[in-house]
């Protein structure tokens, strides 16, 4: 009978079900979120079409350079960066080896703590594996997202500094040096790397394109493409960067508007997700003997496990419905 299963087997079944659901979600998320469609659209936009004859060879050259830059951007987007690059994107100076050692040590600590606590060998192994492999990577993703958010807050002002400096007659490299000295992090450190790369002989356009490797945002890629094309074919840099600054501020304004509009849906989702837990706590306060069967009886254990799985599925679906990408 399923009611005679030991607690260890039930816990193992629950952890295995959660792990299987996570694996299925990882593989199905690109299809559910529309990322594959976005990638196909970007590939079609970056695809080189038939050459258009023009009497001005300079315009044709600029168009070809734009197409080449779009193809390079698409090629970089399809590749998953290595671990060391993701650590740099999160603003961490730790090496890959030390990060893996620290993750393994943390997982081992959780395993030992769980085993000493008496939860069993297999559940302790599962918790140790999740702590050593999941928590550090989640922390890296969190720090990366926080650094990108801070970059977007400071970056439009840095572009405005370049525009005003170029209009005043300053060389572009001097404007970048001002940002590398006076701006806030993480823009300050990224532009310092651009200046250092240019001083050791790397072309300025290629050095600006490397910002996207540390800050994988479209805004950083736009800036690198503008500088690279201007360095190759010339043009009015202040006008191009002025348009870029307006685009960055419009995107920032649109993001804030989307966040404000979606707050009501997010609040409703939070209330719906917290309601079962709140009801269970209130029932336990009023009638502890009535609800205690959920953790004292084997059938209650299975009901809790099934409820947790369905709640997690519902939260993921609601998160997908209220998250807006633009």
N, C-alpha and C positions, 0 to 999 in steps of 0.2 A: 504494500500500500504506500501511496505517496506521503501519507501522514506519518509513517514510521521512518522517514529519512532522517539521518542525523543533521544537526545544525550546521556542521562543517560542509556537508554536501549541498545544503540549501544555499549557504553563503557562496560556495564555489559556483553553483549554477547561476546565482544572481550576478556575480562579477563577470562570469563568462558571457552572459546575455548582454550586459552593459558594454563589454569590450566588443562583442560582435556588432552591436548597434552602432558603436563609434566607428568601426571599420566600414560598415555599410554607408554611414553618413559621409565619411571622407570621400568615398568613391562616387557617391551620388550627388554630392553638393555641387560640383561644377556643372552638372546637367540641370539641377533644380534652380541654381542661382542665375543661370544664363551666361556664365563666364565663357562657355564654349562659343556661344553666339557672338559675344563681344569680340573674342579673339578672331573669329572668322570675318567679322566686319572690319576690324583693324587690318587684317591681312589683305582684304579686298581693297581697302583704302590705300595701303602701302604698295599694292601691286603696280608695277610700271605699265602704263598703257601705251598705245601707239604714239610715236613721236609726232608732234605737231610742228609743222613748218612755220618758221617765223623769220622775219628779216632781221631781227635783232638777236645776234648770237649770245649776248650777255643774258637776256631773259631766259633763253633756252638753257643756258648753263645753270642759272639759279634754280630753275624748275627741276632740273636733273639732280641738283644737290639736295633739294628738299625731298625728292622721292628717295634718294639714297639714304638720307637721315631717317626717314620714316621706316624704311626697310630695316635699318640697323636697330631702331627702337623696338620693332616687332620681334626681331631675332633675340634681343636681350630679354624681352618680356616673357618669352616662352620657356626660359631656362630658370630652374630653381637655384637660387644662390647657395653656395656651400655654407657650412656652419660658421667658418671663420668670418665670412662676409656678413652673415646675419648677426653675429656678435658685434661687428663694427657698426652695422646699421642701428643696433640698440644702444650704441655709445659705450660699449664695454671694451676695455683694453685687455681683458683676459685672453689668454691663448686658448686654442681649441683643446689642447691636451689638458690644461688645468681645468677647463670647463667640464670636460668629460670625467675627470677625476673627482671634481666636486659633486657632480651629479651622481656618480656611483657611490660616493661616500654618504650622500644624503639618503639614497635608496637603501643602502645597507643599514643605516641608522634606523630608518622607519621599519625595515624588516625585523631587526633585533628587538625594537621596542614593541612591535606587535606580537612577536613570538613570546617575549617575556610576559606581555600582558595576558597571554593565554587565549588568543583568538584562533590558534591553530597554525600549522605549517603552511598549508596552501593559501589561506587568506593572507598570511603574513607575506608570502612571496608575491602575491598579487598586489598588495599595498606597496611593497618595496619597489616593484617594477613600475607601478604608476607614479610613485614619488620620485624615483630616479630618472624616469624617462619623460614623464608628462609635466611635472611642476617646473623644472628648470626651463623647458622649452616654452611653457606658457609665460614664464617670467620674461624671457627674451622677447617674446611677441608683445607683451605689455609695454616693456621699455621702448621697443622699436616704435610702437604706435604713439606713445607719449612724446618721443623725440620728434617724430614727423609732425605731430600737432603743433609743437612748439616752433618748429621750422616754418610752418605755414603762417604762424602769427607774426614772425619777424621778417620773413623773406620779402614781402612787398615793399617794406620800408627800405631794405637794402637795394632793391632794384631802383627805387626812386633816387637813392643817393647816387647811383651810377648815372642815371639820366641827367640829374642836375650837374654832376661833375663833367660829363661829356659836353653838355651845352655850354658850360663855363670854359671849355678848352682844355681840360685835364686829359691826359692819356688814360686809356681804359685800365691799364695795370695799376696806375696810381689810385684810381677809384676803388679797385679791388683791395688795395692795401689799406685804404681807409676803412672799408668794411671789416677787413681782417683784424683791425686794431680797435675799432670803436663799437662794432655791432655786438649783439647778444648771442649767446649759445642757443642752438648749435650752428647758426649761420656763421658765427665768427670762426670756429674751428674749420668748417668746410672751405671757406674762402681763404683761410690761411694755407690750407693744403693746395689750393689752386695757385696761390702766389709762389709757394715753395716749388711746386712742380714746374711752373714757368721759369723760375730762376735757374733750374738745373737743365733746361733745354727743351722741355716738352712744349709743343705749340699751345697757345692760350686756348684755342677752341677745343682741343682734345682735353686739356686740363679742366675746362668747364663742363665738358661732357661727363667727366668722372664723378661729378657731384651726384649724378643719378645712381651711381653704384653704392654710395653711402646713404643717400636719401632717395629711395625708390618711389618718387612721386612724379606725376605728370608735370607739375609746376617746375621742378628742378630739371626735368628733361627738356621742357620748352626753353628754359633759359640757356641750357647748353647748346641746343640746336640753333638758337638765334645768334649766339656768339660765334659758333663754328661757321655758320654760313656767312656772317659778316666778315670774318677773318679770311675766308676763301675768295669771296667775290665782291666785297666792299658794300657800300650802301650807307644809309642814314641810320646809324646805330641808336641815336637818342630817340628817333621816332619809333623804331622797332621795339626798343625796351619800354618806351612809354606805353605802347599798345599792350605789351606783355604785362606791365604793371596794372593796367586797367582790367585786363582779363583775370589776373590773380585776385584783385579785389572783388570783382564780380563773382568769381567762384567762391570766395570766402563769404560774401554776402548771401549767395544762394545756399551755401551749406548751413549758415545760421538760420535762414528762413525754413529750410527743410527740417532742421532740428526742432525749431519752435512749433511747426505744424504737427510733427509726429510725437510731441510730448504727451498729448492726450491719449493716443493709442498706446504708448509705452506705459503710461500710468495705469491704464485699464488692464494691460497684460500683466503688469506687476501685481495688481490686486487679485486678478484671477489665479495667478500662479501661487500666491500666498494664502488664498482662501482655504484650501484643504488642510494645510498645516495649522492655520489659525483655528479652524473648527475642531481639529483633533486635540489641540491643546485645551480649548474650552471644554470639550467633552471630558477630557481627562480630569480637569479641575472639578467639574460638577459630578461626574460619575466615573471614578477611576476603575472600579471593578468591571464596568461595562466595556471599556475600551482596552483594558489591559490584556484581553485575550489575543490582541494583535501581536504581542511580543512574548506571551507565555504559551501559546498554542502553536503547533506546527502549521496548521492551516492559516493562522494569522500571519506567520512568517511569509508564506507564499503570497498572501494577499498584499502584504507590505511591499514585497519585491515587485509584484505586478503593478501595483499603484505607482511605485517609483519609476518604473519603465514608462508607463503611460504618461506620467507627469513630465518626465524628461522629453518625451516625444512632443507633447503639447507645447512645452516651452520653446523647443527648437522651431516648431511650426510658427508660433507667434512671433518669434524673433525674426524669422524669414519674412513674415508679412509686414512687419513694421520697420525693417531696415531698408533704407533707400540709398541706392548708389547712383552717382551722377558724374 
